[in-house]
Amino acid sequence: MSSKTRDINTIRKMGLEALLEKLGPVDMVEFMQQFDSDYGNYTKERYAWLDNISIETIIKQAKTKKG
């Protein structure tokens, strides 16, 4: 390995090539999806929709999907 400094685009290209070589195209995409940066605030949004649903509704929906 070289200790030569490389720009970020070169490093990204080399990394993608290494992933493709070792994992193949399908597994490379699955691996990369782990690092997809979503947007928003999941915790805040989760509370917003959970606060508007009753436990009775949740039970009813669970029974509907179960049977």
LUMMI-442600 format. One record per atom (N, C-alpha, C): x, y, z; residue in one letter; atom name. Coordinates in pm, whole numbers. Each point is the difference from the previous one (the first is absolute). Example, Ala and Ser with C-alpha at 12.3 -4.5 7.8 and 13.67 -1.06 7.14 Angstrom:
2
<rec><px>1319</px><py>-569</py><pz>780</pz><rest>a</rest><atom>N</atom></rec>
<rec><px>-89</px><py>119</py><pz>0</pz><rest>a</rest><atom>CA</atom></rec>
<rec><px>90</px><py>120</py><pz>0</pz><rest>a</rest><atom>C</atom></rec>
<rec><px>-35</px><py>105</py><pz>-72</pz><rest>s</rest><atom>N</atom></rec>
<rec><px>82</px><py>119</py><pz>6</pz><rest>s</rest><atom>CA</atom></rec>
<rec><px>-77</px><py>109</py><pz>73</pz><rest>s</rest><atom>C</atom></rec>
% end
This chain:
67
<rec><px>82</px><py>-118</py><pz>0</pz><rest>m</rest><atom>N</atom></rec>
<rec><px>-82</px><py>118</py><pz>0</pz><rest>m</rest><atom>CA</atom></rec>
<rec><px>86</px><py>124</py><pz>0</pz><rest>m</rest><atom>C</atom></rec>
<rec><px>-48</px><py>98</py><pz>-67</pz><rest>s</rest><atom>N</atom></rec>
<rec><px>73</px><py>125</py><pz>-10</pz><rest>s</rest><atom>CA</atom></rec>
<rec><px>-46</px><py>99</py><pz>106</pz><rest>s</rest><atom>C</atom></rec>
<rec><px>91</px><py>80</py><pz>52</pz><rest>s</rest><atom>N</atom></rec>
<rec><px>-36</px><py>104</py><pz>96</pz><rest>s</rest><atom>CA</atom></rec>
<rec><px>-23</px><py>133</py><pz>-70</pz><rest>s</rest><atom>C</atom></rec>
<rec><px>1</px><py>-3</py><pz>-132</pz><rest>k</rest><atom>N</atom></rec>
<rec><px>-21</px><py>120</py><pz>-81</pz><rest>k</rest><atom>CA</atom></rec>
<rec><px>-141</px><py>54</py><pz>23</pz><rest>k</rest><atom>C</atom></rec>
<rec><px>-12</px><py>130</py><pz>16</pz><rest>t</rest><atom>N</atom></rec>
<rec><px>-130</px><py>62</py><pz>21</pz><rest>t</rest><atom>CA</atom></rec>
<rec><px>-78</px><py>3</py><pz>-130</pz><rest>t</rest><atom>C</atom></rec>
<rec><px>-129</px><py>-41</py><pz>9</pz><rest>r</rest><atom>N</atom></rec>
<rec><px>-87</px><py>-2</py><pz>-118</pz><rest>r</rest><atom>CA</atom></rec>
<rec><px>-122</px><py>87</py><pz>27</pz><rest>r</rest><atom>C</atom></rec>
<rec><px>-59</px><py>51</py><pz>-106</pz><rest>d</rest><atom>N</atom></rec>
<rec><px>-121</px><py>79</py><pz>19</pz><rest>d</rest><atom>CA</atom></rec>
<rec><px>-119</px><py>-93</py><pz>23</pz><rest>d</rest><atom>C</atom></rec>
<rec><px>-105</px><py>54</py><pz>56</pz><rest>i</rest><atom>N</atom></rec>
<rec><px>-115</px><py>-80</py><pz>41</pz><rest>i</rest><atom>CA</atom></rec>
<rec><px>-66</px><py>-73</py><pz>-118</pz><rest>i</rest><atom>C</atom></rec>
<rec><px>-2</px><py>61</py><pz>-117</pz><rest>n</rest><atom>N</atom></rec>
<rec><px>-60</px><py>-67</py><pz>-117</pz><rest>n</rest><atom>CA</atom></rec>
<rec><px>79</px><py>-124</py><pz>-40</pz><rest>n</rest><atom>C</atom></rec>
<rec><px>131</px><py>8</py><pz>8</pz><rest>t</rest><atom>N</atom></rec>
<rec><px>84</px><py>-116</py><pz>-32</pz><rest>t</rest><atom>CA</atom></rec>
<rec><px>-23</px><py>-111</py><pz>101</pz><rest>t</rest><atom>C</atom></rec>
<rec><px>-5</px><py>38</py><pz>127</pz><rest>i</rest><atom>N</atom></rec>
<rec><px>-24</px><py>-99</py><pz>106</pz><rest>i</rest><atom>CA</atom></rec>
<rec><px>-136</px><py>-66</py><pz>-18</pz><rest>i</rest><atom>C</atom></rec>
<rec><px>-102</px><py>80</py><pz>-29</pz><rest>r</rest><atom>N</atom></rec>
<rec><px>-135</px><py>-54</py><pz>-20</pz><rest>r</rest><atom>CA</atom></rec>
<rec><px>-1</px><py>-98</py><pz>-118</pz><rest>r</rest><atom>C</atom></rec>
<rec><px>64</px><py>38</py><pz>-109</pz><rest>k</rest><atom>N</atom></rec>
<rec><px>6</px><py>-86</py><pz>-119</pz><rest>k</rest><atom>CA</atom></rec>
<rec><px>70</px><py>-132</py><pz>32</pz><rest>k</rest><atom>C</atom></rec>
<rec><px>113</px><py>9</py><pz>71</pz><rest>m</rest><atom>N</atom></rec>
<rec><px>74</px><py>-121</py><pz>35</pz><rest>m</rest><atom>CA</atom></rec>
<rec><px>-83</px><py>-89</py><pz>94</pz><rest>m</rest><atom>C</atom></rec>
<rec><px>-71</px><py>62</py><pz>93</pz><rest>g</rest><atom>N</atom></rec>
<rec><px>-83</px><py>-76</py><pz>92</pz><rest>g</rest><atom>CA</atom></rec>
<rec><px>-113</px><py>-72</py><pz>-71</pz><rest>g</rest><atom>C</atom></rec>
<rec><px>-65</px><py>69</py><pz>-93</pz><rest>l</rest><atom>N</atom></rec>
<rec><px>-109</px><py>-63</py><pz>-75</pz><rest>l</rest><atom>CA</atom></rec>
<rec><px>52</px><py>-115</py><pz>-86</pz><rest>l</rest><atom>C</atom></rec>
<rec><px>115</px><py>20</py><pz>-60</pz><rest>e</rest><atom>N</atom></rec>
<rec><px>59</px><py>-107</py><pz>-81</pz><rest>e</rest><atom>CA</atom></rec>
<rec><px>33</px><py>-121</py><pz>86</pz><rest>e</rest><atom>C</atom></rec>
<rec><px>53</px><py>23</py><pz>121</pz><rest>a</rest><atom>N</atom></rec>
<rec><px>32</px><py>-111</py><pz>91</pz><rest>a</rest><atom>CA</atom></rec>
<rec><px>-126</px><py>-74</py><pz>43</pz><rest>a</rest><atom>C</atom></rec>
<rec><px>-105</px><py>76</py><pz>34</pz><rest>l</rest><atom>N</atom></rec>
<rec><px>-126</px><py>-63</py><pz>38</pz><rest>l</rest><atom>CA</atom></rec>
<rec><px>-57</px><py>-83</py><pz>-115</pz><rest>l</rest><atom>C</atom></rec>
<rec><px>2</px><py>56</py><pz>-118</pz><rest>l</rest><atom>N</atom></rec>
<rec><px>-53</px><py>-70</py><pz>-116</pz><rest>l</rest><atom>CA</atom></rec>
<rec><px>77</px><py>-129</py><pz>-26</pz><rest>l</rest><atom>C</atom></rec>
<rec><px>130</px><py>8</py><pz>11</pz><rest>e</rest><atom>N</atom></rec>
<rec><px>84</px><py>-118</py><pz>-24</pz><rest>e</rest><atom>CA</atom></rec>
<rec><px>-26</px><py>-109</py><pz>104</pz><rest>e</rest><atom>C</atom></rec>
<rec><px>-10</px><py>38</py><pz>126</pz><rest>k</rest><atom>N</atom></rec>
<rec><px>-15</px><py>-99</py><pz>108</pz><rest>k</rest><atom>CA</atom></rec>
<rec><px>-143</px><py>-48</py><pz>19</pz><rest>k</rest><atom>C</atom></rec>
<rec><px>-98</px><py>88</py><pz>-19</pz><rest>l</rest><atom>N</atom></rec>
<rec><px>-138</px><py>-34</py><pz>30</pz><rest>l</rest><atom>CA</atom></rec>
<rec><px>-87</px><py>-28</py><pz>-121</pz><rest>l</rest><atom>C</atom></rec>
<rec><px>36</px><py>53</py><pz>-113</pz><rest>g</rest><atom>N</atom></rec>
<rec><px>-87</px><py>-8</py><pz>-117</pz><rest>g</rest><atom>CA</atom></rec>
<rec><px>-101</px><py>114</py><pz>6</pz><rest>g</rest><atom>C</atom></rec>
<rec><px>-68</px><py>27</py><pz>-111</pz><rest>p</rest><atom>N</atom></rec>
<rec><px>-86</px><py>118</py><pz>-7</pz><rest>p</rest><atom>CA</atom></rec>
<rec><px>-118</px><py>-1</py><pz>97</pz><rest>p</rest><atom>C</atom></rec>
<rec><px>-68</px><py>-113</py><pz>17</pz><rest>v</rest><atom>N</atom></rec>
<rec><px>-119</px><py>-5</py><pz>85</pz><rest>v</rest><atom>CA</atom></rec>
<rec><px>37</px><py>19</py><pz>147</pz><rest>v</rest><atom>C</atom></rec>
<rec><px>98</px><py>-76</py><pz>48</pz><rest>d</rest><atom>N</atom></rec>
<rec><px>41</px><py>13</py><pz>140</pz><rest>d</rest><atom>CA</atom></rec>
<rec><px>64</px><py>136</py><pz>28</pz><rest>d</rest><atom>C</atom></rec>
<rec><px>67</px><py>57</py><pz>-101</pz><rest>m</rest><atom>N</atom></rec>
<rec><px>58</px><py>132</py><pz>17</pz><rest>m</rest><atom>CA</atom></rec>
<rec><px>-110</px><py>102</py><pz>27</pz><rest>m</rest><atom>C</atom></rec>
<rec><px>-108</px><py>-6</py><pz>-76</pz><rest>v</rest><atom>N</atom></rec>
<rec><px>-111</px><py>94</py><pz>20</pz><rest>v</rest><atom>CA</atom></rec>
<rec><px>-63</px><py>-21</py><pz>137</pz><rest>v</rest><atom>C</atom></rec>
<rec><px>-22</px><py>-125</py><pz>39</pz><rest>e</rest><atom>N</atom></rec>
<rec><px>-58</px><py>-27</py><pz>132</pz><rest>e</rest><atom>CA</atom></rec>
<rec><px>90</px><py>53</py><pz>111</pz><rest>e</rest><atom>C</atom></rec>
<rec><px>129</px><py>-16</py><pz>-14</pz><rest>f</rest><atom>N</atom></rec>
<rec><px>94</px><py>51</py><pz>99</pz><rest>f</rest><atom>CA</atom></rec>
<rec><px>-7</px><py>152</py><pz>7</pz><rest>f</rest><atom>C</atom></rec>
<rec><px>-3</px><py>64</py><pz>-114</pz><rest>m</rest><atom>N</atom></rec>
<rec><px>-1</px><py>146</py><pz>-3</pz><rest>m</rest><atom>CA</atom></rec>
<rec><px>-130</px><py>58</py><pz>54</pz><rest>m</rest><atom>C</atom></rec>
<rec><px>-110</px><py>-72</py><pz>-13</pz><rest>q</rest><atom>N</atom></rec>
<rec><px>-128</px><py>50</py><pz>49</pz><rest>q</rest><atom>CA</atom></rec>
<rec><px>-1</px><py>12</py><pz>152</pz><rest>q</rest><atom>C</atom></rec>
<rec><px>89</px><py>-69</py><pz>67</pz><rest>q</rest><atom>N</atom></rec>
<rec><px>10</px><py>11</py><pz>145</pz><rest>q</rest><atom>CA</atom></rec>
<rec><px>42</px><py>140</py><pz>42</pz><rest>q</rest><atom>C</atom></rec>
<rec><px>65</px><py>71</py><pz>-88</pz><rest>f</rest><atom>N</atom></rec>
<rec><px>56</px><py>130</py><pz>33</pz><rest>f</rest><atom>CA</atom></rec>
<rec><px>-76</px><py>115</py><pz>-64</pz><rest>f</rest><atom>C</atom></rec>
<rec><px>-118</px><py>-30</py><pz>-54</pz><rest>d</rest><atom>N</atom></rec>
<rec><px>-83</px><py>103</py><pz>-60</pz><rest>d</rest><atom>CA</atom></rec>
<rec><px>-45</px><py>96</py><pz>108</pz><rest>d</rest><atom>C</atom></rec>
<rec><px>24</px><py>126</py><pz>-19</pz><rest>s</rest><atom>N</atom></rec>
<rec><px>-40</px><py>97</py><pz>102</pz><rest>s</rest><atom>CA</atom></rec>
<rec><px>-139</px><py>53</py><pz>-32</pz><rest>s</rest><atom>C</atom></rec>
<rec><px>-93</px><py>-39</py><pz>84</pz><rest>d</rest><atom>N</atom></rec>
<rec><px>-136</px><py>46</py><pz>-16</pz><rest>d</rest><atom>CA</atom></rec>
<rec><px>-11</px><py>144</py><pz>49</pz><rest>d</rest><atom>C</atom></rec>
<rec><px>-115</px><py>55</py><pz>-14</pz><rest>y</rest><atom>N</atom></rec>
<rec><px>-21</px><py>136</py><pz>46</pz><rest>y</rest><atom>CA</atom></rec>
<rec><px>-112</px><py>-1</py><pz>103</pz><rest>y</rest><atom>C</atom></rec>
<rec><px>-11</px><py>108</py><pz>72</pz><rest>g</rest><atom>N</atom></rec>
<rec><px>-105</px><py>12</py><pz>99</pz><rest>g</rest><atom>CA</atom></rec>
<rec><px>47</px><py>-48</py><pz>136</pz><rest>g</rest><atom>C</atom></rec>
<rec><px>-94</px><py>-1</py><pz>93</pz><rest>n</rest><atom>N</atom></rec>
<rec><px>27</px><py>-43</py><pz>137</pz><rest>n</rest><atom>CA</atom></rec>
<rec><px>-97</px><py>-113</py><pz>31</pz><rest>n</rest><atom>C</atom></rec>
<rec><px>47</px><py>-124</py><pz>-12</pz><rest>y</rest><atom>N</atom></rec>
<rec><px>-85</px><py>-116</py><pz>15</pz><rest>y</rest><atom>CA</atom></rec>
<rec><px>-70</px><py>-2</py><pz>136</pz><rest>y</rest><atom>C</atom></rec>
<rec><px>74</px><py>30</py><pz>106</pz><rest>t</rest><atom>N</atom></rec>
<rec><px>-57</px><py>-6</py><pz>135</pz><rest>t</rest><atom>CA</atom></rec>
<rec><px>-114</px><py>99</py><pz>14</pz><rest>t</rest><atom>C</atom></rec>
<rec><px>20</px><py>121</py><pz>-43</pz><rest>k</rest><atom>N</atom></rec>
<rec><px>-103</px><py>103</py><pz>8</pz><rest>k</rest><atom>CA</atom></rec>
<rec><px>-122</px><py>-38</py><pz>-84</pz><rest>k</rest><atom>C</atom></rec>
<rec><px>24</px><py>-48</py><pz>-122</pz><rest>e</rest><atom>N</atom></rec>
<rec><px>-110</px><py>-39</py><pz>-90</pz><rest>e</rest><atom>CA</atom></rec>
<rec><px>-75</px><py>-121</py><pz>56</pz><rest>e</rest><atom>C</atom></rec>
<rec><px>72</px><py>-92</py><pz>59</pz><rest>r</rest><atom>N</atom></rec>
<rec><px>-61</px><py>-121</py><pz>57</pz><rest>r</rest><atom>CA</atom></rec>
<rec><px>-97</px><py>39</py><pz>112</pz><rest>r</rest><atom>C</atom></rec>
<rec><px>45</px><py>87</py><pz>88</pz><rest>y</rest><atom>N</atom></rec>
<rec><px>-89</px><py>44</py><pz>107</pz><rest>y</rest><atom>CA</atom></rec>
<rec><px>-122</px><py>73</py><pz>-57</pz><rest>y</rest><atom>C</atom></rec>
<rec><px>18</px><py>74</py><pz>-106</pz><rest>a</rest><atom>N</atom></rec>
<rec><px>-111</px><py>74</py><pz>-59</pz><rest>a</rest><atom>CA</atom></rec>
<rec><px>-109</px><py>-94</py><pz>-47</pz><rest>a</rest><atom>C</atom></rec>
<rec><px>35</px><py>-111</py><pz>-65</pz><rest>w</rest><atom>N</atom></rec>
<rec><px>-106</px><py>-89</py><pz>-48</pz><rest>w</rest><atom>CA</atom></rec>
<rec><px>-44</px><py>-100</py><pz>106</pz><rest>w</rest><atom>C</atom></rec>
<rec><px>86</px><py>-33</py><pz>95</pz><rest>l</rest><atom>N</atom></rec>
<rec><px>-42</px><py>-91</py><pz>107</pz><rest>l</rest><atom>CA</atom></rec>
<rec><px>-92</px><py>68</py><pz>100</pz><rest>l</rest><atom>C</atom></rec>
<rec><px>19</px><py>129</py><pz>20</pz><rest>d</rest><atom>N</atom></rec>
<rec><px>-86</px><py>74</py><pz>94</pz><rest>d</rest><atom>CA</atom></rec>
<rec><px>-144</px><py>11</py><pz>-50</pz><rest>d</rest><atom>C</atom></rec>
<rec><px>-20</px><py>-22</py><pz>-129</pz><rest>n</rest><atom>N</atom></rec>
<rec><px>-134</px><py>14</py><pz>-58</pz><rest>n</rest><atom>CA</atom></rec>
<rec><px>-72</px><py>-133</py><pz>-18</pz><rest>n</rest><atom>C</atom></rec>
<rec><px>52</px><py>-106</py><pz>59</pz><rest>i</rest><atom>N</atom></rec>
<rec><px>-63</px><py>-132</py><pz>-17</pz><rest>i</rest><atom>CA</atom></rec>
<rec><px>-20</px><py>-63</py><pz>139</pz><rest>i</rest><atom>C</atom></rec>
<rec><px>-116</px><py>-57</py><pz>20</pz><rest>s</rest><atom>N</atom></rec>
<rec><px>-31</px><py>-60</py><pz>130</pz><rest>s</rest><atom>CA</atom></rec>
<rec><px>47</px><py>-145</py><pz>4</pz><rest>s</rest><atom>C</atom></rec>
<rec><px>13</px><py>-51</py><pz>120</pz><rest>i</rest><atom>N</atom></rec>
<rec><px>39</px><py>-141</py><pz>17</pz><rest>i</rest><atom>CA</atom></rec>
<rec><px>-108</px><py>-91</py><pz>-56</pz><rest>i</rest><atom>C</atom></rec>
<rec><px>-124</px><py>41</py><pz>9</pz><rest>e</rest><atom>N</atom></rec>
<rec><px>-110</px><py>-80</py><pz>-55</pz><rest>e</rest><atom>CA</atom></rec>
<rec><px>12</px><py>-12</py><pz>-152</pz><rest>e</rest><atom>C</atom></rec>
<rec><px>37</px><py>108</py><pz>-63</pz><rest>t</rest><atom>N</atom></rec>
<rec><px>19</px><py>-2</py><pz>-146</pz><rest>t</rest><atom>CA</atom></rec>
<rec><px>116</px><py>-92</py><pz>-37</pz><rest>t</rest><atom>C</atom></rec>
<rec><px>107</px><py>6</py><pz>74</pz><rest>i</rest><atom>N</atom></rec>
<rec><px>117</px><py>-86</py><pz>-26</pz><rest>i</rest><atom>CA</atom></rec>
<rec><px>-40</px><py>-146</py><pz>13</pz><rest>i</rest><atom>C</atom></rec>
<rec><px>-74</px><py>-34</py><pz>106</pz><rest>i</rest><atom>N</atom></rec>
<rec><px>-44</px><py>-139</py><pz>21</pz><rest>i</rest><atom>CA</atom></rec>
<rec><px>-91</px><py>-44</py><pz>-114</pz><rest>i</rest><atom>C</atom></rec>
<rec><px>-93</px><py>86</py><pz>-38</pz><rest>k</rest><atom>N</atom></rec>
<rec><px>-92</px><py>-32</py><pz>-109</pz><rest>k</rest><atom>CA</atom></rec>
<rec><px>77</px><py>-26</py><pz>-131</pz><rest>k</rest><atom>C</atom></rec>
<rec><px>97</px><py>84</py><pz>-30</pz><rest>q</rest><atom>N</atom></rec>
<rec><px>80</px><py>-16</py><pz>-122</pz><rest>q</rest><atom>CA</atom></rec>
<rec><px>83</px><py>-128</py><pz>7</pz><rest>q</rest><atom>C</atom></rec>
<rec><px>53</px><py>-31</py><pz>117</pz><rest>a</rest><atom>N</atom></rec>
<rec><px>80</px><py>-121</py><pz>14</pz><rest>a</rest><atom>CA</atom></rec>
<rec><px>-86</px><py>-124</py><pz>-22</pz><rest>a</rest><atom>C</atom></rec>
<rec><px>-120</px><py>-1</py><pz>53</pz><rest>k</rest><atom>N</atom></rec>
<rec><px>-90</px><py>-113</py><pz>-17</pz><rest>k</rest><atom>CA</atom></rec>
<rec><px>-42</px><py>-14</py><pz>-147</pz><rest>k</rest><atom>C</atom></rec>
<rec><px>-22</px><py>111</py><pz>-66</pz><rest>t</rest><atom>N</atom></rec>
<rec><px>-39</px><py>-2</py><pz>-140</pz><rest>t</rest><atom>CA</atom></rec>
<rec><px>112</px><py>-59</py><pz>-87</pz><rest>t</rest><atom>C</atom></rec>
<rec><px>122</px><py>37</py><pz>26</pz><rest>k</rest><atom>N</atom></rec>
<rec><px>114</px><py>-50</py><pz>-78</pz><rest>k</rest><atom>CA</atom></rec>
<rec><px>32</px><py>-144</py><pz>34</pz><rest>k</rest><atom>C</atom></rec>
<rec><px>-28</px><py>-41</py><pz>121</pz><rest>k</rest><atom>N</atom></rec>
<rec><px>31</px><py>-136</py><pz>47</pz><rest>k</rest><atom>CA</atom></rec>
<rec><px>-88</px><py>-103</py><pz>-67</pz><rest>k</rest><atom>C</atom></rec>
<rec><px>-127</px><py>30</py><pz>-14</pz><rest>g</rest><atom>N</atom></rec>
<rec><px>-93</px><py>-102</py><pz>-47</pz><rest>g</rest><atom>CA</atom></rec>
<rec><px>-41</px><py>23</py><pz>-137</pz><rest>g</rest><atom>C</atom></rec>
% end
